[in-house]
Amino acid sequence: MISYTSNTQFFGHSNPKELAEKFGTPVYVYNEKILREKMRDMAQLISGPSFTANYSIKTNANMSILQMALEEGLNADAMSPGEIYVLKKAGFPKERIFYVSNNVSSGELQYAMDEGVVISLDSLSQLERFGKINRGGRCAVRLNPGIGAGHHDKVITAGKKTKFAVSESDIPEIRRIAAEYDLQIIGINQHIGSLFMDPSPFLLAVEHFLELALKFENLEFVDFGGGFGIPYHKLEGELPFDLQSFRASLEVIVSTWTQRYGRKVVFKSEPGRYIAAEGGVLLGTVQSNKVNSGVIYVGTDIGMNVLVRPSMYDSWHDVEVFRDGVWMDDRLGTQKVTVVGNICESGDILAKDRELPMISEGDILCVLDAGAYGYSMCSNYNNRLRPAEVLIGLNGEPRLIRRRDTLEDLIAGFPEN
Ligand SMILES: *Cc1c(COP(=O)(O)O)cnc(C)c1O
């Protein structure tokens, strides 16, 4: 077994104990070097034809990380007016934001229009709604190519059973609505699902999607979505997504298609997790140890409000154990434990029946691959405070990039009396 965080010098000049003492736990810790590397991987996914990668802000919306994405040449996808607002605050110009809307109000469409952001419509009725308030406008349409992929039913976003997008059989209807309201369909987008490690279903979906694209004459861009996986079982030797061979196949598909279409378009993708996940870990403190009906429970301050993925999708996150700042390997033996948080829910489980080094109270647990869908999905459930976020900069020094909630934050929204 190896330690991911020592191999990557994740904590720079600090160790988990020092970070816990300085910033408290639970705390999200990010590594700028890793984040920037992943951003470059995606920004340069395709060479040759014009290409942009749109960072999916829902995975991690920390302002410092958004600014890094901007510097690394990424564009951004927004799924809500709030995401548009935050992206603009981070410095993204309107041309670099794409609003992938889903079941939105006219007010939200108007907000995006006022901000000058291109909108993708997700149903025939939403396209018609857009046409009514913006006759003659330009927009994109999200298509469902009938092929889905993903690590859990809840993240498969194309295929037969999903709320997303317009089915390909409705393309004639899209054209009719566009003609009626004089709309220009300048882009099409898809997102078939999240966390694929095997490129073949994705490449098939891209090929199919590009066939559909031929039915639109005036495209300026074709956006084939995100979903590139990361190895959540890296401590057991799971290999990363094979970007090199994926890139080679994708380039061939895209350039062949460009010749058929006869016009240059910009290709886009929408990676989220691939960029943010491995550049973030979550540190928490072990507060108790007990045995209930033969199960050893390790009680921590990492509740499901802090990292919901294990409770929500049964997701696996590798866990490293640190004592006095030093990584614990297996030499003192291991035992099978269930790691839980401090929330009043029996589903508040971070890792079930996990073989880990012998853990004592006061140890620091380091949850890997927590940079995506970690902080962005955390909540104040049980009136717990959302954690702090810390960035290990390129110089190896930690700095606070979001403060922990305060008790006052919990009552900030109530009217004063
Ligand atoms: C969530 C989402 C993404 C990003 O998915 P990842 O699995 O994090 O890459 C991209 N596009 C759309 C439309 C999404 O909803």
The ligand as a Gaussian input file, in Angstrom:
#p B3LYP/6-31G(d) Opt

LIG

0 1
 C      -22.436000      17.461000     -13.731000
 C      -22.306000      17.874000     -15.120000
 C      -21.031000      17.897000     -15.705000
 C      -19.795000      17.452000     -15.010000
 O      -19.823000      16.093000     -14.726000
 P      -18.524000      15.387000     -14.155000
 O      -18.901000      13.966000     -13.962000
 O      -18.168000      16.032000     -12.884000
 O      -17.463000      15.560000     -15.203000
 C      -20.952000      18.355000     -16.996000
 N      -22.054000      18.764000     -17.684000
 C      -23.284000      18.734000     -17.148000
 C      -24.437000      19.190000     -17.944000
 C      -23.455000      18.290000     -15.857000
 O      -24.678000      18.261000     -15.328000

